[in-house]
Amino acid sequence: MRNKLSREEKLFIRDFGMNLRALREERNLSQTKLEAIAGLSKNQVWRIENGEVNTTISNLKLLAKALNIDIAQLFEFRD
């Protein structure tokens, strides 16, 4: 398994995080509140939103459920 992410992958992870932040803010949720609803550990949402972590599929499912959206919406990036 490789450890290094390509530039393109890093940009995708950054864009994903920016989209997650927008979705969270549209719902007037703090990072802490979203973590509590989704059952994620402390600072996990911050790390995802800031592109510091390549999150898991399980976390994506939890986030989508907590935001009350279809998982595909997490990947509908905005300009």
Number of C-alpha atoms within 10 A of each C-alpha: 3 4 5 8 11 9 9 9 12 16 13 16 21 19 20 22 25 18 20 24 19 15 17 20 12 10 11 11 15 13 17 16 14 20 20 13 14 19 13 15 10 12 12 18 26 16 14 19 22 17 19 14 16 16 14 9 10 8 15 15 17 19 24 18 14 17 20 10 13 12 16 10 12 18 14 12 14 9 5
